[in-house]
Amino acid sequence: MSLGASQSVSHGDLSDPAYEPSDEELKGLMKRAFSDVALARHRANAKLHEEIAAAALELLRTDDLTAA
């Protein structure tokens, strides 16, 4: 579907199977859809590092107790 000069790409009906969004519209949709992924990944990595540090500390404590 080609857009006329007076029709804005932001007014496309994405629920219409015949509508083909422009590359710019797709980029905008993807940016909005995945905008929170970086923050979620950062939080998940921080939590994983905390869990690894806690497990390592527990392992060191266990080793100290068995060595005594």
PDB file of N, CA, C, O and CB in Angstrom:
ATOM      1  N   MET A   1       0.848  -1.169   0.000  1.00  0.00           N
ATOM      2  CA  MET A   1       0.000   0.000   0.000  1.00  0.00           C
ATOM      3  C   MET A   1       0.891   1.229   0.000  1.00  0.00           C
ATOM      4  O   MET A   1       1.777   1.348   0.847  1.00  0.00           O
ATOM      5  CB  MET A   1      -0.963   0.000   1.214  1.00  0.00           C
ATOM      6  N   SER A   2       0.678   2.126  -0.916  1.00  0.00           N
ATOM      7  CA  SER A   2       1.483   3.333  -0.929  1.00  0.00           C
ATOM      8  C   SER A   2       0.715   4.447  -0.249  1.00  0.00           C
ATOM      9  O   SER A   2      -0.510   4.533  -0.343  1.00  0.00           O
ATOM     10  CB  SER A   2       1.869   3.730  -2.368  1.00  0.00           C
ATOM     11  N   LEU A   3       1.457   5.296   0.436  1.00  0.00           N
ATOM     12  CA  LEU A   3       0.834   6.372   1.187  1.00  0.00           C
ATOM     13  C   LEU A   3       0.803   7.628   0.343  1.00  0.00           C
ATOM     14  O   LEU A   3       1.781   7.962  -0.327  1.00  0.00           O
ATOM     15  CB  LEU A   3       1.576   6.624   2.508  1.00  0.00           C
ATOM     16  N   GLY A   4      -0.325   8.324   0.377  1.00  0.00           N
ATOM     17  CA  GLY A   4      -0.436   9.586  -0.333  1.00  0.00           C
ATOM     18  C   GLY A   4       0.318  10.671   0.402  1.00  0.00           C
ATOM     19  O   GLY A   4       0.682  10.498   1.565  1.00  0.00           O
ATOM     20  N   ALA A   5       0.555  11.785  -0.263  1.00  0.00           N
ATOM     21  CA  ALA A   5       1.319  12.878   0.333  1.00  0.00           C
ATOM     22  C   ALA A   5       0.655  13.442   1.574  1.00  0.00           C
ATOM     23  O   ALA A   5       1.340  13.935   2.470  1.00  0.00           O
ATOM     24  CB  ALA A   5       1.517  13.978  -0.673  1.00  0.00           C
ATOM     25  N   SER A   6      -0.666  13.378   1.642  1.00  0.00           N
ATOM     26  CA  SER A   6      -1.359  13.957   2.791  1.00  0.00           C
ATOM     27  C   SER A   6      -1.522  12.969   3.943  1.00  0.00           C
ATOM     28  O   SER A   6      -1.931  13.370   5.033  1.00  0.00           O
ATOM     29  CB  SER A   6      -2.714  14.465   2.367  1.00  0.00           C
ATOM     30  N   GLN A   7      -1.216  11.699   3.733  1.00  0.00           N
ATOM     31  CA  GLN A   7      -1.402  10.689   4.776  1.00  0.00           C
ATOM     32  C   GLN A   7      -0.087  10.476   5.520  1.00  0.00           C
ATOM     33  O   GLN A   7       0.952  10.236   4.905  1.00  0.00           O
ATOM     34  CB  GLN A   7      -1.910   9.350   4.167  1.00  0.00           C
ATOM     35  N   SER A   8      -0.139  10.564   6.837  1.00  0.00           N
ATOM     36  CA  SER A   8       1.050  10.373   7.669  1.00  0.00           C
ATOM     37  C   SER A   8       1.260   8.892   7.931  1.00  0.00           C
ATOM     38  O   SER A   8       0.295   8.141   8.074  1.00  0.00           O
ATOM     39  CB  SER A   8       0.923  11.145   9.003  1.00  0.00           C
ATOM     40  N   VAL A   9       2.522   8.467   7.995  1.00  0.00           N
ATOM     41  CA  VAL A   9       2.811   7.061   8.268  1.00  0.00           C
ATOM     42  C   VAL A   9       2.374   6.665   9.671  1.00  0.00           C
ATOM     43  O   VAL A   9       2.142   5.484   9.930  1.00  0.00           O
ATOM     44  CB  VAL A   9       4.298   6.781   8.088  1.00  0.00           C
ATOM     45  N   SER A  10       2.260   7.609  10.566  1.00  0.00           N
ATOM     46  CA  SER A  10       1.865   7.274  11.931  1.00  0.00           C
ATOM     47  C   SER A  10       0.381   6.957  12.031  1.00  0.00           C
ATOM     48  O   SER A  10      -0.088   6.532  13.087  1.00  0.00           O
ATOM     49  CB  SER A  10       2.211   8.412  12.869  1.00  0.00           C
ATOM     50  N   HIS A  11      -0.368   7.159  10.944  1.00  0.00           N
ATOM     51  CA  HIS A  11      -1.800   6.888  10.980  1.00  0.00           C
ATOM     52  C   HIS A  11      -2.155   5.574  10.309  1.00  0.00           C
ATOM     53  O   HIS A  11      -3.330   5.316  10.051  1.00  0.00           O
ATOM     54  CB  HIS A  11      -2.556   8.012  10.322  1.00  0.00           C
ATOM     55  N   GLY A  12      -1.174   4.744  10.021  1.00  0.00           N
ATOM     56  CA  GLY A  12      -1.450   3.462   9.402  1.00  0.00           C
ATOM     57  C   GLY A  12      -2.195   2.549  10.359  1.00  0.00           C
ATOM     58  O   GLY A  12      -1.996   2.608  11.572  1.00  0.00           O
ATOM     59  N   ASP A  13      -3.049   1.710   9.809  1.00  0.00           N
ATOM     60  CA  ASP A  13      -3.828   0.773  10.614  1.00  0.00           C
ATOM     61  C   ASP A  13      -3.103  -0.565  10.633  1.00  0.00           C
ATOM     62  O   ASP A  13      -3.223  -1.357   9.698  1.00  0.00           O
ATOM     63  CB  ASP A  13      -5.283   0.616  10.058  1.00  0.00           C
ATOM     64  N   LEU A  14      -2.361  -0.810  11.682  1.00  0.00           N
ATOM     65  CA  LEU A  14      -1.567  -2.040  11.769  1.00  0.00           C
ATOM     66  C   LEU A  14      -2.418  -3.295  11.902  1.00  0.00           C
ATOM     67  O   LEU A  14      -1.922  -4.405  11.712  1.00  0.00           O
ATOM     68  CB  LEU A  14      -0.624  -1.956  12.938  1.00  0.00           C
ATOM     69  N   SER A  15      -3.690  -3.128  12.226  1.00  0.00           N
ATOM     70  CA  SER A  15      -4.566  -4.297  12.305  1.00  0.00           C
ATOM     71  C   SER A  15      -5.088  -4.694  10.925  1.00  0.00           C
ATOM     72  O   SER A  15      -5.692  -5.756  10.777  1.00  0.00           O
ATOM     73  CB  SER A  15      -5.739  -4.019  13.248  1.00  0.00           C
ATOM     74  N   ASP A  16      -4.862  -3.855   9.917  1.00  0.00           N
ATOM     75  CA  ASP A  16      -5.282  -4.138   8.544  1.00  0.00           C
ATOM     76  C   ASP A  16      -4.202  -4.982   7.869  1.00  0.00           C
ATOM     77  O   ASP A  16      -3.084  -4.504   7.676  1.00  0.00           O
ATOM     78  CB  ASP A  16      -5.542  -2.813   7.744  1.00  0.00           C
ATOM     79  N   PRO A  17      -4.514  -6.227   7.508  1.00  0.00           N
ATOM     80  CA  PRO A  17      -3.492  -7.087   6.898  1.00  0.00           C
ATOM     81  C   PRO A  17      -2.948  -6.541   5.585  1.00  0.00           C
ATOM     82  O   PRO A  17      -1.852  -6.923   5.175  1.00  0.00           O
ATOM     83  CB  PRO A  17      -4.057  -8.460   6.664  1.00  0.00           C
ATOM     84  N   ALA A  18      -3.677  -5.667   4.922  1.00  0.00           N
ATOM     85  CA  ALA A  18      -3.223  -5.115   3.658  1.00  0.00           C
ATOM     86  C   ALA A  18      -2.268  -3.931   3.857  1.00  0.00           C
ATOM     87  O   ALA A  18      -1.599  -3.507   2.915  1.00  0.00           O
ATOM     88  CB  ALA A  18      -4.419  -4.686   2.826  1.00  0.00           C
ATOM     89  N   TYR A  19      -2.207  -3.406   5.067  1.00  0.00           N
ATOM     90  CA  TYR A  19      -1.355  -2.242   5.334  1.00  0.00           C
ATOM     91  C   TYR A  19       0.094  -2.676   5.476  1.00  0.00           C
ATOM     92  O   TYR A  19       0.387  -3.634   6.192  1.00  0.00           O
ATOM     93  CB  TYR A  19      -1.819  -1.502   6.607  1.00  0.00           C
ATOM     94  N   GLU A  20       0.993  -1.990   4.810  1.00  0.00           N
ATOM     95  CA  GLU A  20       2.422  -2.265   4.923  1.00  0.00           C
ATOM     96  C   GLU A  20       3.102  -1.045   5.531  1.00  0.00           C
ATOM     97  O   GLU A  20       3.246  -0.022   4.862  1.00  0.00           O
ATOM     98  CB  GLU A  20       3.045  -2.619   3.532  1.00  0.00           C
ATOM     99  N   PRO A  21       3.520  -1.138   6.787  1.00  0.00           N
ATOM    100  CA  PRO A  21       4.167   0.015   7.432  1.00  0.00           C
ATOM    101  C   PRO A  21       5.515   0.314   6.791  1.00  0.00           C
ATOM    102  O   PRO A  21       6.178  -0.574   6.256  1.00  0.00           O
ATOM    103  CB  PRO A  21       4.347  -0.241   8.937  1.00  0.00           C
ATOM    104  N   SER A  22       5.903   1.569   6.855  1.00  0.00           N
ATOM    105  CA  SER A  22       7.193   1.973   6.311  1.00  0.00           C
ATOM    106  C   SER A  22       8.322   1.468   7.218  1.00  0.00           C
ATOM    107  O   SER A  22       8.085   1.046   8.350  1.00  0.00           O
ATOM    108  CB  SER A  22       7.262   3.516   6.157  1.00  0.00           C
ATOM    109  N   ASP A  23       9.531   1.518   6.707  1.00  0.00           N
ATOM    110  CA  ASP A  23      10.687   1.118   7.504  1.00  0.00           C
ATOM    111  C   ASP A  23      10.807   1.985   8.757  1.00  0.00           C
ATOM    112  O   ASP A  23      11.107   1.483   9.840  1.00  0.00           O
ATOM    113  CB  ASP A  23      11.974   1.211   6.668  1.00  0.00           C
ATOM    114  N   GLU A  24      10.569   3.291   8.603  1.00  0.00           N
ATOM    115  CA  GLU A  24      10.652   4.198   9.750  1.00  0.00           C
ATOM    116  C   GLU A  24       9.593   3.864  10.795  1.00  0.00           C
ATOM    117  O   GLU A  24       9.863   3.918  11.995  1.00  0.00           O
ATOM    118  CB  GLU A  24      10.495   5.652   9.293  1.00  0.00           C
ATOM    119  N   GLU A  25       8.398   3.520  10.346  1.00  0.00           N
ATOM    120  CA  GLU A  25       7.335   3.156  11.280  1.00  0.00           C
ATOM    121  C   GLU A  25       7.691   1.867  12.013  1.00  0.00           C
ATOM    122  O   GLU A  25       7.466   1.760  13.218  1.00  0.00           O
ATOM    123  CB  GLU A  25       5.992   2.999  10.541  1.00  0.00           C
ATOM    124  N   LEU A  26       8.241   0.895  11.304  1.00  0.00           N
ATOM    125  CA  LEU A  26       8.662  -0.351  11.943  1.00  0.00           C
ATOM    126  C   LEU A  26       9.770  -0.111  12.963  1.00  0.00           C
ATOM    127  O   LEU A  26       9.763  -0.699  14.045  1.00  0.00           O
ATOM    128  CB  LEU A  26       9.133  -1.351  10.890  1.00  0.00           C
ATOM    129  N   LYS A  27      10.726   0.758  12.615  1.00  0.00           N
ATOM    130  CA  LYS A  27      11.796   1.084  13.560  1.00  0.00           C
ATOM    131  C   LYS A  27      11.225   1.701  14.824  1.00  0.00           C
ATOM    132  O   LYS A  27      11.649   1.362  15.929  1.00  0.00           O
ATOM    133  CB  LYS A  27      12.812   2.038  12.920  1.00  0.00           C
ATOM    134  N   GLY A  28      10.260   2.609  14.668  1.00  0.00           N
ATOM    135  CA  GLY A  28       9.639   3.243  15.822  1.00  0.00           C
ATOM    136  C   GLY A  28       8.866   2.248  16.670  1.00  0.00           C
ATOM    137  O   GLY A  28       8.920   2.296  17.899  1.00  0.00           O
ATOM    138  N   LEU A  29       8.152   1.349  16.016  1.00  0.00           N
ATOM    139  CA  LEU A  29       7.397   0.327  16.752  1.00  0.00           C
ATOM    140  C   LEU A  29       8.331  -0.585  17.536  1.00  0.00           C
ATOM    141  O   LEU A  29       8.066  -0.904  18.695  1.00  0.00           O
ATOM    142  CB  LEU A  29       6.540  -0.505  15.788  1.00  0.00           C
ATOM    143  N   MET A  30       9.422  -1.003  16.905  1.00  0.00           N
ATOM    144  CA  MET A  30      10.371  -1.884  17.593  1.00  0.00           C
ATOM    145  C   MET A  30      11.050  -1.159  18.755  1.00  0.00           C
ATOM    146  O   MET A  30      11.267  -1.739  19.818  1.00  0.00           O
ATOM    147  CB  MET A  30      11.430  -2.407  16.607  1.00  0.00           C
ATOM    148  N   LYS A  31      11.378   0.097  18.542  1.00  0.00           N
ATOM    149  CA  LYS A  31      12.018   0.871  19.612  1.00  0.00           C
ATOM    150  C   LYS A  31      11.092   0.961  20.823  1.00  0.00           C
ATOM    151  O   LYS A  31      11.529   0.785  21.960  1.00  0.00           O
ATOM    152  CB  LYS A  31      12.393   2.290  19.113  1.00  0.00           C
ATOM    153  N   ARG A  32       9.811   1.237  20.574  1.00  0.00           N
ATOM    154  CA  ARG A  32       8.854   1.320  21.690  1.00  0.00           C
ATOM    155  C   ARG A  32       8.604  -0.049  22.311  1.00  0.00           C
ATOM    156  O   ARG A  32       8.493  -0.165  23.531  1.00  0.00           O
ATOM    157  CB  ARG A  32       7.525   1.922  21.213  1.00  0.00           C
ATOM    158  N   ALA A  33       8.517  -1.082  21.483  1.00  0.00           N
ATOM    159  CA  ALA A  33       8.222  -2.426  21.989  1.00  0.00           C
ATOM    160  C   ALA A  33       9.332  -2.969  22.882  1.00  0.00           C
ATOM    161  O   ALA A  33       9.062  -3.690  23.842  1.00  0.00           O
ATOM    162  CB  ALA A  33       7.994  -3.376  20.830  1.00  0.00           C
ATOM    163  N   PHE A  34      10.590  -2.622  22.566  1.00  0.00           N
ATOM    164  CA  PHE A  34      11.719  -3.184  23.298  1.00  0.00           C
ATOM    165  C   PHE A  34      12.465  -2.149  24.137  1.00  0.00           C
ATOM    166  O   PHE A  34      13.619  -2.363  24.508  1.00  0.00           O
ATOM    167  CB  PHE A  34      12.672  -3.828  22.335  1.00  0.00           C
ATOM    168  N   SER A  35      11.816  -1.042  24.432  1.00  0.00           N
ATOM    169  CA  SER A  35      12.487   0.049  25.141  1.00  0.00           C
ATOM    170  C   SER A  35      12.942  -0.341  26.551  1.00  0.00           C
ATOM    171  O   SER A  35      13.904   0.232  27.062  1.00  0.00           O
ATOM    172  CB  SER A  35      11.564   1.243  25.224  1.00  0.00           C
ATOM    173  N   ASP A  36      12.285  -1.283  27.173  1.00  0.00           N
ATOM    174  CA  ASP A  36      12.649  -1.651  28.540  1.00  0.00           C
ATOM    175  C   ASP A  36      13.572  -2.864  28.622  1.00  0.00           C
ATOM    176  O   ASP A  36      13.922  -3.291  29.723  1.00  0.00           O
ATOM    177  CB  ASP A  36      11.407  -1.923  29.331  1.00  0.00           C
ATOM    178  N   VAL A  37      13.969  -3.418  27.501  1.00  0.00           N
ATOM    179  CA  VAL A  37      14.794  -4.634  27.500  1.00  0.00           C
ATOM    180  C   VAL A  37      16.172  -4.387  28.117  1.00  0.00           C
ATOM    181  O   VAL A  37      16.653  -5.210  28.897  1.00  0.00           O
ATOM    182  CB  VAL A  37      14.955  -5.160  26.071  1.00  0.00           C
ATOM    183  N   ALA A  38      16.806  -3.277  27.783  1.00  0.00           N
ATOM    184  CA  ALA A  38      18.148  -3.011  28.311  1.00  0.00           C
ATOM    185  C   ALA A  38      18.121  -2.895  29.829  1.00  0.00           C
ATOM    186  O   ALA A  38      18.991  -3.444  30.505  1.00  0.00           O
ATOM    187  CB  ALA A  38      18.725  -1.728  27.696  1.00  0.00           C
ATOM    188  N   LEU A  39      17.140  -2.191  30.370  1.00  0.00           N
ATOM    189  CA  LEU A  39      17.037  -2.049  31.821  1.00  0.00           C
ATOM    190  C   LEU A  39      16.732  -3.393  32.481  1.00  0.00           C
ATOM    191  O   LEU A  39      17.306  -3.718  33.519  1.00  0.00           O
ATOM    192  CB  LEU A  39      15.953  -1.022  32.182  1.00  0.00           C
ATOM    193  N   ALA A  40      15.846  -4.159  31.894  1.00  0.00           N
ATOM    194  CA  ALA A  40      15.520  -5.478  32.449  1.00  0.00           C
ATOM    195  C   ALA A  40      16.737  -6.393  32.425  1.00  0.00           C
ATOM    196  O   ALA A  40      16.970  -7.138  33.377  1.00  0.00           O
ATOM    197  CB  ALA A  40      14.363  -6.122  31.668  1.00  0.00           C
ATOM    198  N   ARG A  41      17.522  -6.345  31.336  1.00  0.00           N
ATOM    199  CA  ARG A  41      18.733  -7.168  31.249  1.00  0.00           C
ATOM    200  C   ARG A  41      19.753  -6.732  32.302  1.00  0.00           C
ATOM    201  O   ARG A  41      20.396  -7.570  32.935  1.00  0.00           O
ATOM    202  CB  ARG A  41      19.354  -7.076  29.834  1.00  0.00           C
ATOM    203  N   HIS A  42      19.896  -5.421  32.485  1.00  0.00           N
ATOM    204  CA  HIS A  42      20.824  -4.909  33.491  1.00  0.00           C
ATOM    205  C   HIS A  42      20.414  -5.391  34.889  1.00  0.00           C
ATOM    206  O   HIS A  42      21.257  -5.838  35.667  1.00  0.00           O
ATOM    207  CB  HIS A  42      20.874  -3.360  33.445  1.00  0.00           C
ATOM    208  N   ARG A  43      19.137  -5.300  35.196  1.00  0.00           N
ATOM    209  CA  ARG A  43      18.658  -5.753  36.515  1.00  0.00           C
ATOM    210  C   ARG A  43      18.850  -7.250  36.705  1.00  0.00           C
ATOM    211  O   ARG A  43      19.240  -7.695  37.785  1.00  0.00           O
ATOM    212  CB  ARG A  43      17.182  -5.403  36.693  1.00  0.00           C
ATOM    213  N   ALA A  44      18.581  -8.023  35.670  1.00  0.00           N
ATOM    214  CA  ALA A  44      18.754  -9.477  35.761  1.00  0.00           C
ATOM    215  C   ALA A  44      20.227  -9.835  35.961  1.00  0.00           C
ATOM    216  O   ALA A  44      20.552 -10.722  36.750  1.00  0.00           O
ATOM    217  CB  ALA A  44      18.206 -10.167  34.492  1.00  0.00           C
ATOM    218  N   ASN A  45      21.117  -9.142  35.242  1.00  0.00           N
ATOM    219  CA  ASN A  45      22.554  -9.391  35.412  1.00  0.00           C
ATOM    220  C   ASN A  45      23.025  -9.018  36.806  1.00  0.00           C
ATOM    221  O   ASN A  45      23.824  -9.739  37.403  1.00  0.00           O
ATOM    222  CB  ASN A  45      23.356  -8.614  34.373  1.00  0.00           C
ATOM    223  N   ALA A  46      22.538  -7.892  37.338  1.00  0.00           N
ATOM    224  CA  ALA A  46      22.921  -7.482  38.689  1.00  0.00           C
ATOM    225  C   ALA A  46      22.454  -8.513  39.717  1.00  0.00           C
ATOM    226  O   ALA A  46      23.191  -8.848  40.644  1.00  0.00           O
ATOM    227  CB  ALA A  46      22.333  -6.093  39.019  1.00  0.00           C
ATOM    228  N   LYS A  47      21.239  -9.010  39.552  1.00  0.00           N
ATOM    229  CA  LYS A  47      20.710 -10.028  40.471  1.00  0.00           C
ATOM    230  C   LYS A  47      21.533 -11.310  40.377  1.00  0.00           C
ATOM    231  O   LYS A  47      21.841 -11.929  41.396  1.00  0.00           O
ATOM    232  CB  LYS A  47      19.222 -10.325  40.159  1.00  0.00           C
ATOM    233  N   LEU A  48      21.887 -11.706  39.165  1.00  0.00           N
ATOM    234  CA  LEU A  48      22.693 -12.915  38.981  1.00  0.00           C
ATOM    235  C   LEU A  48      24.060 -12.764  39.639  1.00  0.00           C
ATOM    236  O   LEU A  48      24.540 -13.695  40.285  1.00  0.00           O
ATOM    237  CB  LEU A  48      22.860 -13.227  37.486  1.00  0.00           C
ATOM    238  N   HIS A  49      24.690 -11.606  39.481  1.00  0.00           N
ATOM    239  CA  HIS A  49      25.993 -11.365  40.115  1.00  0.00           C
ATOM    240  C   HIS A  49      25.880 -11.413  41.636  1.00  0.00           C
ATOM    241  O   HIS A  49      26.767 -11.939  42.308  1.00  0.00           O
ATOM    242  CB  HIS A  49      26.562 -10.005  39.673  1.00  0.00           C
ATOM    243  N   GLU A  50      24.795 -10.869  42.178  1.00  0.00           N
ATOM    244  CA  GLU A  50      24.585 -10.933  43.632  1.00  0.00           C
ATOM    245  C   GLU A  50      24.435 -12.375  44.095  1.00  0.00           C
ATOM    246  O   GLU A  50      24.997 -12.768  45.117  1.00  0.00           O
ATOM    247  CB  GLU A  50      23.342 -10.118  44.036  1.00  0.00           C
ATOM    248  N   GLU A  51      23.667 -13.170  43.334  1.00  0.00           N
ATOM    249  CA  GLU A  51      23.466 -14.575  43.698  1.00  0.00           C
ATOM    250  C   GLU A  51      24.774 -15.361  43.606  1.00  0.00           C
ATOM    251  O   GLU A  51      25.039 -16.219  44.448  1.00  0.00           O
ATOM    252  CB  GLU A  51      22.403 -15.215  42.793  1.00  0.00           C
ATOM    253  N   ILE A  52      25.574 -15.083  42.613  1.00  0.00           N
ATOM    254  CA  ILE A  52      26.865 -15.764  42.472  1.00  0.00           C
ATOM    255  C   ILE A  52      27.791 -15.389  43.618  1.00  0.00           C
ATOM    256  O   ILE A  52      28.472 -16.249  44.177  1.00  0.00           O
ATOM    257  CB  ILE A  52      27.522 -15.416  41.123  1.00  0.00           C
ATOM    258  N   ALA A  53      27.819 -14.096  43.972  1.00  0.00           N
ATOM    259  CA  ALA A  53      28.668 -13.648  45.076  1.00  0.00           C
ATOM    260  C   ALA A  53      28.229 -14.296  46.388  1.00  0.00           C
ATOM    261  O   ALA A  53      29.065 -14.715  47.189  1.00  0.00           O
ATOM    262  CB  ALA A  53      28.629 -12.111  45.200  1.00  0.00           C
ATOM    263  N   ALA A  54      26.928 -14.375  46.604  1.00  0.00           N
ATOM    264  CA  ALA A  54      26.421 -14.999  47.829  1.00  0.00           C
ATOM    265  C   ALA A  54      26.772 -16.486  47.866  1.00  0.00           C
ATOM    266  O   ALA A  54      27.148 -17.010  48.914  1.00  0.00           O
ATOM    267  CB  ALA A  54      24.895 -14.810  47.937  1.00  0.00           C
ATOM    268  N   ALA A  55      26.650 -17.159  46.734  1.00  0.00           N
ATOM    269  CA  ALA A  55      26.986 -18.587  46.678  1.00  0.00           C
ATOM    270  C   ALA A  55      28.481 -18.798  46.901  1.00  0.00           C
ATOM    271  O   ALA A  55      28.884 -19.737  47.588  1.00  0.00           O
ATOM    272  CB  ALA A  55      26.561 -19.191  45.324  1.00  0.00           C
ATOM    273  N   ALA A  56      29.297 -17.927  46.321  1.00  0.00           N
ATOM    274  CA  ALA A  56      30.745 -18.042  46.507  1.00  0.00           C
ATOM    275  C   ALA A  56      31.119 -17.824  47.967  1.00  0.00           C
ATOM    276  O   ALA A  56      31.961 -18.544  48.503  1.00  0.00           O
ATOM    277  CB  ALA A  56      31.486 -17.033  45.614  1.00  0.00           C
ATOM    278  N   LEU A  57      30.505 -16.842  48.612  1.00  0.00           N
ATOM    279  CA  LEU A  57      30.764 -16.576  50.016  1.00  0.00           C
ATOM    280  C   LEU A  57      30.340 -17.764  50.877  1.00  0.00           C
ATOM    281  O   LEU A  57      31.057 -18.149  51.801  1.00  0.00           O
ATOM    282  CB  LEU A  57      30.035 -15.306  50.463  1.00  0.00           C
ATOM    283  N   GLU A  58      29.206 -18.331  50.584  1.00  0.00           N
ATOM    284  CA  GLU A  58      28.738 -19.511  51.329  1.00  0.00           C
ATOM    285  C   GLU A  58      29.695 -20.683  51.132  1.00  0.00           C
ATOM    286  O   GLU A  58      29.967 -21.426  52.075  1.00  0.00           O
ATOM    287  CB  GLU A  58      27.311 -19.909  50.881  1.00  0.00           C
ATOM    288  N   LEU A  59      30.197 -20.851  49.934  1.00  0.00           N
ATOM    289  CA  LEU A  59      31.148 -21.926  49.660  1.00  0.00           C
ATOM    290  C   LEU A  59      32.437 -21.713  50.444  1.00  0.00           C
ATOM    291  O   LEU A  59      32.995 -22.665  50.989  1.00  0.00           O
ATOM    292  CB  LEU A  59      31.448 -22.012  48.155  1.00  0.00           C
ATOM    293  N   LEU A  60      32.911 -20.480  50.507  1.00  0.00           N
ATOM    294  CA  LEU A  60      34.112 -20.180  51.283  1.00  0.00           C
ATOM    295  C   LEU A  60      33.889 -20.455  52.770  1.00  0.00           C
ATOM    296  O   LEU A  60      34.771 -20.985  53.446  1.00  0.00           O
ATOM    297  CB  LEU A  60      34.531 -18.719  51.073  1.00  0.00           C
ATOM    298  N   ARG A  61      32.731 -20.099  53.266  1.00  0.00           N
ATOM    299  CA  ARG A  61      32.408 -20.358  54.672  1.00  0.00           C
ATOM    300  C   ARG A  61      32.368 -21.851  54.944  1.00  0.00           C
ATOM    301  O   ARG A  61      32.867 -22.304  55.974  1.00  0.00           O
ATOM    302  CB  ARG A  61      31.064 -19.716  55.049  1.00  0.00           C
ATOM    303  N   THR A  62      31.790 -22.609  54.053  1.00  0.00           N
ATOM    304  CA  THR A  62      31.690 -24.059  54.202  1.00  0.00           C
ATOM    305  C   THR A  62      33.089 -24.676  54.183  1.00  0.00           C
ATOM    306  O   THR A  62      33.394 -25.565  54.979  1.00  0.00           O
ATOM    307  CB  THR A  62      30.807 -24.670  53.079  1.00  0.00           C
ATOM    308  N   ASP A  63      33.939 -24.198  53.266  1.00  0.00           N
ATOM    309  CA  ASP A  63      35.305 -24.702  53.194  1.00  0.00           C
ATOM    310  C   ASP A  63      36.081 -24.378  54.467  1.00  0.00           C
ATOM    311  O   ASP A  63      36.855 -25.206  54.949  1.00  0.00           O
ATOM    312  CB  ASP A  63      36.021 -24.118  51.978  1.00  0.00           C
ATOM    313  N   ASP A  64      35.880 -23.179  55.015  1.00  0.00           N
ATOM    314  CA  ASP A  64      36.550 -22.780  56.263  1.00  0.00           C
ATOM    315  C   ASP A  64      36.128 -23.698  57.410  1.00  0.00           C
ATOM    316  O   ASP A  64      36.959 -24.081  58.233  1.00  0.00           O
ATOM    317  CB  ASP A  64      36.227 -21.303  56.613  1.00  0.00           C
ATOM    318  N   LEU A  65      34.852 -24.051  57.470  1.00  0.00           N
ATOM    319  CA  LEU A  65      34.354 -24.901  58.549  1.00  0.00           C
ATOM    320  C   LEU A  65      34.891 -26.324  58.438  1.00  0.00           C
ATOM    321  O   LEU A  65      35.216 -26.942  59.452  1.00  0.00           O
ATOM    322  CB  LEU A  65      32.831 -24.920  58.542  1.00  0.00           C
ATOM    323  N   THR A  66      34.987 -26.847  57.226  1.00  0.00           N
ATOM    324  CA  THR A  66      35.477 -28.209  57.059  1.00  0.00           C
ATOM    325  C   THR A  66      36.990 -28.312  57.211  1.00  0.00           C
ATOM    326  O   THR A  66      37.506 -29.385  57.522  1.00  0.00           O
ATOM    327  CB  THR A  66      35.068 -28.736  55.711  1.00  0.00           C
ATOM    328  N   ALA A  67      37.702 -27.217  56.998  1.00  0.00           N
ATOM    329  CA  ALA A  67      39.168 -27.221  57.131  1.00  0.00           C
ATOM    330  C   ALA A  67      39.587 -27.146  58.601  1.00  0.00           C
ATOM    331  O   ALA A  67      40.706 -27.520  58.953  1.00  0.00           O
ATOM    332  CB  ALA A  67      39.784 -26.041  56.348  1.00  0.00           C
ATOM    333  N   ALA A  68      38.704 -26.673  59.435  1.00  0.00           N
ATOM    334  CA  ALA A  68      39.076 -26.484  60.841  1.00  0.00           C
ATOM    335  C   ALA A  68      39.077 -27.754  61.629  1.00  0.00           C
ATOM    336  O   ALA A  68      39.371 -27.738  62.824  1.00  0.00           O
ATOM    337  CB  ALA A  68      38.159 -25.521  61.489  1.00  0.00           C
TER     338      ALA A  68
END
